[in-house]
Amino acid sequence: MLQQREFHATPSAQLRELLGKLEAHIGRLERDSREEVQKIPTLFDAAHALIVELERAGASFPAETTRFETASATFRRKAKPFLRTIGGAENLAALRFERSLAPEQWWWFIDQWWAEQRKAQRRHQVKSLLIGATVLAVVVVVYVLLLAPDKTVSQTIRLQRTAEQLAQVGDYTAALNTVNEALALSPGDASLLALKGVVQTQLGFEAEAATTFADAEVAAGNREQFLLTRAQIYLMLGQPEAVLVDAGAVIAANPQSARGYLYLAQANTDLGNFLEADMHYDEAGRLADAAGDPEIAAIARVQKAYLYQQLFLPTPTAP
């Protein structure tokens, strides 16, 4: 009986049924098995084919079109967990290998779209780092020329920047040696101690890192400031999962922390969790406004604008 009902269903009814299945699969994407998740592109195919058929027949179905577009946007936001669940870009390429695909069937090429998103993010991060480095360089020059710091301060700043750059490219042994040089000049610097602990962790020196982090917390004056300092270092080194832990701990202890929400937003952006990032950017801006912190408020709004550029890029097409 069920087969007969499906056979006699109108194309519009079939489309609604397909959209329901597609929405359900996308909604369960993080929990479903590989076999279930692999059904998503074929469900997109079937729904798209019916939409084309209905359009050719001159039918009007705005509600279903909106549902299809919403499902498409949600699927793009979940590109990373989709690829992880199906076993990576290689498995998706194998699934599409023998198919004859039209350019509009972009869902079969979500791996290429995601790769482009990651490249765009990295370009943005590099640009931000370059801008930040330029601003820092100007500040340092002004500081040196106008305030005339002693040689110890200038040397510490130079060594810290060198250690950060070495850590960014993965040369953790050289980074540790350099940060130790900086700490020999400024042994009570919380930022240097946090950086050293992160580098020690990367090198597998867990016990030493725990001691260093304890010293960094004392130097920072309180746990919240220490966690924010360490989260900023994790962001710089491209470790968003670690940022989520530290920023989450800050928010749990202080729900009014604008910087905590900003770091959560930045980490979620890096992880592709765009909906969460959007909400956290809003909260960071709101809290920063309330606290009279225009710098954090401005950063939150600028980065939210960049997030929206990522979300609403043109639909990818097959090569």
VOKEKOL-12203 format. One record per residue (C-alpha): x, y, z. Coordinates in Angstrom, 3 decimals. Example, Ala and Ser with C-alpha at 12.3 -4.5 7.8 and 13.67 -1.06 7.14 Angstrom:
+----------+----------+----------+
!        x !        y !        z !
+----------+----------+----------+
!   12.300 !   -4.500 !    7.800 !
!   13.670 !   -1.060 !    7.140 !
+----------+----------+----------+
END
This chain:
+----------+----------+----------+
!        x !        y !        z !
+----------+----------+----------+
!    0.000 !    0.000 !    0.000 !
!    2.826 !    2.383 !    0.867 !
!    4.430 !    1.800 !   -2.531 !
!    1.122 !    2.493 !   -4.276 !
!    0.705 !    5.817 !   -2.428 !
!    4.228 !    6.831 !   -3.368 !
!    3.631 !    5.792 !   -6.985 !
!    0.501 !    7.912 !   -7.286 !
!    1.854 !   10.885 !   -5.324 !
!    2.073 !   14.152 !   -7.221 !
!    5.516 !   15.622 !   -7.930 !
!    4.839 !   18.344 !   -5.342 !
!    4.029 !   15.751 !   -2.672 !
!    7.097 !   13.732 !   -3.620 !
!    9.224 !   16.876 !   -3.329 !
!    7.896 !   17.621 !    0.148 !
!    8.621 !   14.066 !    1.211 !
!   12.152 !   14.215 !   -0.185 !
!   12.795 !   17.535 !    1.511 !
!   11.638 !   16.063 !    4.807 !
!   14.098 !   13.182 !    4.440 !
!   16.888 !   15.547 !    3.390 !
!   16.276 !   17.868 !    6.352 !
!   16.203 !   14.910 !    8.735 !
!   19.480 !   13.484 !    7.423 !
!   21.225 !   16.855 !    7.574 !
!   19.885 !   17.435 !   11.076 !
!   21.285 !   14.083 !   12.252 !
!   24.498 !   14.445 !   10.307 !
!   26.811 !   14.534 !   13.336 !
!   25.171 !   11.416 !   14.838 !
!   24.417 !    9.232 !   11.801 !
!   26.543 !    6.444 !   10.374 !
!   28.591 !    6.822 !    7.225 !
!   26.002 !    4.848 !    5.251 !
!   23.205 !    7.193 !    6.299 !
!   25.205 !   10.366 !    5.697 !
!   26.152 !    9.194 !    2.189 !
!   22.464 !    9.394 !    1.262 !
!   22.476 !   13.202 !    1.490 !
!   23.907 !   13.947 !   -1.993 !
!   21.487 !   11.508 !   -3.640 !
!   18.578 !   13.100 !   -1.769 !
!   19.745 !   16.477 !   -3.072 !
!   19.812 !   14.947 !   -6.575 !
!   16.253 !   13.656 !   -6.298 !
!   14.887 !   16.893 !   -4.827 !
!   16.671 !   18.989 !   -7.440 !
!   15.341 !   16.823 !  -10.277 !
!   11.773 !   17.287 !   -9.032 !
!   12.252 !   21.029 !   -8.693 !
!   13.435 !   21.189 !  -12.318 !
!   10.449 !   19.071 !  -13.407 !
!    7.991 !   21.321 !  -11.565 !
!    9.588 !   24.487 !  -12.922 !
!    9.325 !   23.170 !  -16.479 !
!    5.653 !   22.453 !  -15.844 !
!    5.159 !   26.063 !  -14.761 !
!    4.318 !   25.167 !  -11.152 !
!    4.821 !   27.625 !   -8.278 !
!    6.140 !   26.195 !   -5.004 !
!    7.852 !   28.986 !   -2.987 !
!    7.685 !   27.124 !    0.341 !
!    9.478 !   24.064 !   -1.036 !
!   12.063 !   26.224 !   -2.812 !
!   12.822 !   28.003 !    0.457 !
!   13.171 !   24.662 !    2.237 !
!   15.609 !   23.446 !   -0.431 !
!   17.702 !   26.618 !   -0.176 !
!   17.720 !   26.407 !    3.628 !
!   18.799 !   22.767 !    3.496 !
!   21.565 !   23.758 !    1.058 !
!   22.838 !   26.517 !    3.370 !
!   22.735 !   24.190 !    6.392 !
!   24.615 !   21.512 !    4.476 !
!   27.338 !   23.983 !    3.547 !
!   27.668 !   24.962 !    7.208 !
!   28.045 !   21.275 !    8.069 !
!   30.551 !   20.505 !    5.328 !
!   33.309 !   19.637 !    7.785 !
!   31.392 !   17.042 !    9.845 !
!   29.900 !   15.627 !    6.625 !
!   33.350 !   15.024 !    5.155 !
!   34.619 !   13.635 !    8.436 !
!   31.726 !   11.163 !    8.722 !
!   31.954 !    9.843 !    5.162 !
!   35.691 !    9.298 !    5.541 !
!   37.147 !   12.405 !    3.946 !
!   37.364 !   14.052 !    0.544 !
!   38.861 !   10.912 !   -0.998 !
!   35.769 !    8.849 !   -0.203 !
!   33.470 !   11.536 !   -1.584 !
!   35.570 !   11.645 !   -4.773 !
!   35.206 !    7.857 !   -5.048 !
!   31.426 !    8.117 !   -4.645 !
!   31.110 !   10.608 !   -7.491 !
!   33.722 !    8.981 !   -9.715 !
!   31.364 !    7.071 !  -12.036 !
!   28.512 !    9.587 !  -11.933 !
!   27.700 !   11.976 !  -14.717 !
!   27.244 !   15.194 !  -12.777 !
!   25.894 !   18.536 !  -13.924 !
!   27.499 !   21.787 !  -12.727 !
!   24.499 !   22.619 !  -10.542 !
!   24.967 !   19.417 !   -8.508 !
!   27.429 !   21.238 !   -6.246 !
!   26.728 !   18.985 !   -3.240 !
!   28.872 !   16.266 !   -4.805 !
!   31.786 !   18.737 !   -4.733 !
!   31.323 !   20.002 !   -1.175 !
!   34.898 !   18.905 !   -0.426 !
!   36.270 !   21.344 !   -2.997 !
!   34.023 !   24.103 !   -1.684 !
!   35.178 !   23.446 !    1.876 !
!   38.826 !   23.467 !    0.789 !
!   38.273 !   26.892 !   -0.779 !
!   36.664 !   28.121 !    2.429 !
!   39.671 !   26.974 !    4.448 !
!   42.011 !   28.716 !    2.011 !
!   39.989 !   31.907 !    2.341 !
!   40.110 !   31.635 !    6.116 !
!   43.863 !   31.115 !    6.067 !
!   44.322 !   34.090 !    3.742 !
!   42.222 !   36.180 !    6.102 !
!   44.210 !   34.958 !    9.115 !
!   47.502 !   35.696 !    7.393 !
!   46.247 !   39.148 !    6.416 !
!   45.115 !   39.770 !    9.994 !
!   48.464 !   38.596 !   11.313 !
!   50.303 !   40.850 !    8.875 !
!   48.147 !   43.813 !    9.841 !
!   48.631 !   42.984 !   13.496 !
!   52.355 !   42.630 !   13.021 !
!   52.482 !   45.963 !   11.192 !
!   50.517 !   47.720 !   13.921 !
!   52.687 !   46.102 !   16.571 !
!   55.808 !   47.170 !   14.728 !
!   54.576 !   50.771 !   14.604 !
!   53.700 !   50.657 !   18.299 !
!   57.112 !   49.237 !   19.119 !
!   58.876 !   51.905 !   17.054 !
!   56.895 !   54.681 !   18.721 !
!   57.525 !   53.090 !   22.071 !
!   61.248 !   52.891 !   21.427 !
!   61.555 !   56.402 !   20.006 !
!   59.293 !   58.285 !   22.410 !
!   59.469 !   56.375 !   25.646 !
!   63.019 !   55.124 !   25.209 !
!   62.666 !   51.764 !   26.994 !
!   65.770 !   50.048 !   28.234 !
!   67.462 !   47.373 !   26.165 !
!   65.920 !   44.579 !   28.255 !
!   62.365 !   45.543 !   27.277 !
!   63.243 !   45.906 !   23.588 !
!   65.038 !   42.581 !   23.539 !
!   62.152 !   40.833 !   25.284 !
!   59.654 !   42.136 !   22.722 !
!   61.855 !   41.023 !   19.859 !
!   62.356 !   37.547 !   21.302 !
!   58.649 !   37.092 !   22.006 !
!   57.730 !   37.962 !   18.418 !
!   60.391 !   35.557 !   17.126 !
!   59.141 !   32.761 !   19.380 !
!   55.562 !   33.298 !   18.194 !
!   56.608 !   33.183 !   14.545 !
!   58.587 !   29.975 !   15.098 !
!   55.622 !   28.359 !   16.834 !
!   53.295 !   29.387 !   14.001 !
!   55.394 !   27.455 !   11.501 !
!   55.688 !   24.438 !   13.807 !
!   59.326 !   24.819 !   14.877 !
!   58.496 !   24.264 !   18.535 !
!   61.999 !   23.380 !   19.691 !
!   63.401 !   26.672 !   18.397 !
!   60.350 !   28.480 !   19.768 !
!   60.959 !   27.024 !   23.233 !
!   64.603 !   28.042 !   23.169 !
!   63.670 !   31.565 !   22.109 !
!   60.911 !   32.005 !   24.692 !
!   63.331 !   30.809 !   27.370 !
!   65.718 !   33.559 !   26.273 !
!   62.910 !   36.073 !   26.643 !
!   61.967 !   34.732 !   30.087 !
!   65.558 !   35.038 !   31.218 !
!   65.120 !   38.773 !   30.655 !
!   61.504 !   39.027 !   31.937 !
!   60.883 !   36.005 !   34.194 !
!   57.490 !   37.174 !   35.472 !
!   55.803 !   37.877 !   32.128 !
!   52.435 !   36.059 !   32.036 !
!   52.185 !   36.072 !   28.237 !
!   55.649 !   34.588 !   27.819 !
!   54.929 !   31.911 !   30.409 !
!   51.636 !   30.995 !   28.712 !
!   53.394 !   30.789 !   25.352 !
!   56.092 !   28.578 !   26.855 !
!   53.481 !   26.242 !   28.347 !
!   51.686 !   25.901 !   25.009 !
!   54.951 !   25.160 !   23.219 !
!   55.907 !   22.603 !   25.877 !
!   52.556 !   20.899 !   25.356 !
!   53.197 !   20.697 !   21.621 !
!   56.526 !   19.052 !   22.330 !
!   54.891 !   16.505 !   24.646 !
!   56.340 !   17.939 !   27.866 !
!   53.040 !   17.717 !   29.733 !
!   54.401 !   17.806 !   33.304 !
!   56.647 !   20.776 !   32.569 !
!   53.771 !   22.552 !   30.816 !
!   51.523 !   22.136 !   33.856 !
!   54.130 !   23.807 !   36.043 !
!   54.629 !   26.609 !   33.529 !
!   50.877 !   27.220 !   33.254 !
!   50.635 !   27.428 !   37.042 !
!   53.378 !   30.069 !   37.034 !
!   51.599 !   31.929 !   34.216 !
!   48.357 !   32.015 !   36.186 !
!   50.140 !   33.515 !   39.185 !
!   51.838 !   36.083 !   36.943 !
!   48.509 !   36.979 !   35.281 !
!   46.964 !   37.809 !   38.634 !
!   43.824 !   35.683 !   38.242 !
!   42.605 !   32.614 !   36.382 !
!   40.344 !   34.486 !   33.949 !
!   43.155 !   36.669 !   32.664 !
!   45.424 !   33.626 !   32.351 !
!   42.829 !   31.665 !   30.369 !
!   42.209 !   34.614 !   28.044 !
!   45.942 !   35.020 !   27.491 !
!   46.358 !   31.337 !   26.702 !
!   43.266 !   31.297 !   24.461 !
!   44.732 !   34.160 !   22.433 !
!   47.924 !   32.151 !   21.959 !
!   45.940 !   29.088 !   20.887 !
!   44.116 !   31.233 !   18.325 !
!   47.397 !   32.554 !   16.977 !
!   48.710 !   28.998 !   16.593 !
!   45.563 !   27.676 !   14.901 !
!   44.284 !   25.463 !   17.731 !
!   40.563 !   26.338 !   17.903 !
!   39.559 !   23.269 !   19.943 !
!   41.832 !   24.409 !   22.769 !
!   40.386 !   27.926 !   22.497 !
!   36.887 !   26.523 !   23.029 !
!   38.004 !   24.939 !   26.287 !
!   39.691 !   28.034 !   27.717 !
!   37.134 !   30.576 !   26.485 !
!   34.322 !   28.308 !   27.671 !
!   35.863 !   28.188 !   31.127 !
!   36.082 !   31.992 !   31.165 !
!   32.407 !   32.367 !   30.239 !
!   31.360 !   29.778 !   32.832 !
!   33.086 !   31.814 !   35.544 !
!   32.227 !   35.234 !   34.102 !
!   29.227 !   35.337 !   31.711 !
!   29.946 !   39.050 !   31.106 !
!   33.332 !   38.452 !   29.464 !
!   33.252 !   40.068 !   26.018 !
!   36.701 !   38.715 !   25.183 !
!   35.610 !   35.225 !   26.182 !
!   32.725 !   35.357 !   23.714 !
!   34.945 !   36.893 !   21.039 !
!   37.432 !   34.036 !   21.331 !
!   34.596 !   31.491 !   21.257 !
!   33.314 !   33.101 !   18.070 !
!   36.741 !   33.105 !   16.429 !
!   37.349 !   29.467 !   17.346 !
!   33.944 !   28.376 !   16.040 !
!   34.593 !   30.271 !   12.814 !
!   37.840 !   28.350 !   12.351 !
!   35.999 !   25.077 !   13.029 !
!   33.224 !   25.857 !   10.554 !
!   30.558 !   26.175 !   13.261 !
!   29.159 !   29.320 !   11.680 !
!   25.826 !   29.475 !   13.521 !
!   27.557 !   29.324 !   16.904 !
!   30.159 !   31.865 !   15.752 !
!   27.430 !   34.266 !   14.640 !
!   25.708 !   34.145 !   18.044 !
!   28.979 !   34.562 !   19.933 !
!   30.046 !   37.572 !   17.838 !
!   26.723 !   39.213 !   18.675 !
!   27.170 !   38.539 !   22.373 !
!   30.771 !   39.771 !   22.335 !
!   29.689 !   43.035 !   20.715 !
!   26.798 !   43.514 !   23.124 !
!   28.919 !   42.881 !   26.214 !
!   31.758 !   45.043 !   24.914 !
!   29.341 !   47.932 !   24.345 !
!   27.974 !   47.514 !   27.865 !
!   31.497 !   47.454 !   29.312 !
!   32.662 !   50.476 !   27.305 !
!   35.216 !   48.475 !   25.318 !
!   35.047 !   49.842 !   21.743 !
!   38.049 !   47.809 !   20.576 !
!   36.468 !   44.406 !   21.297 !
!   33.100 !   45.640 !   19.985 !
!   34.682 !   46.716 !   16.693 !
!   36.608 !   43.449 !   16.283 !
!   33.447 !   41.417 !   16.909 !
!   31.456 !   43.313 !   14.287 !
!   34.170 !   43.299 !   11.648 !
!   34.736 !   39.570 !   12.030 !
!   31.000 !   38.893 !   11.958 !
!   30.853 !   40.735 !    8.629 !
!   33.641 !   38.507 !    7.324 !
!   31.729 !   35.455 !    8.582 !
!   28.699 !   36.512 !    6.541 !
!   30.875 !   36.789 !    3.461 !
!   31.812 !   33.133 !    3.959 !
!   28.227 !   32.035 !    4.493 !
!   26.810 !   33.710 !    1.419 !
!   29.456 !   33.066 !   -1.195 !
!   28.024 !   31.996 !   -4.568 !
!   26.992 !   28.352 !   -4.833 !
!   29.970 !   26.262 !   -5.983 !
!   29.843 !   24.428 !   -9.304 !
!   31.563 !   21.371 !  -10.634 !
!   34.848 !   21.903 !  -12.431 !
+----------+----------+----------+
END
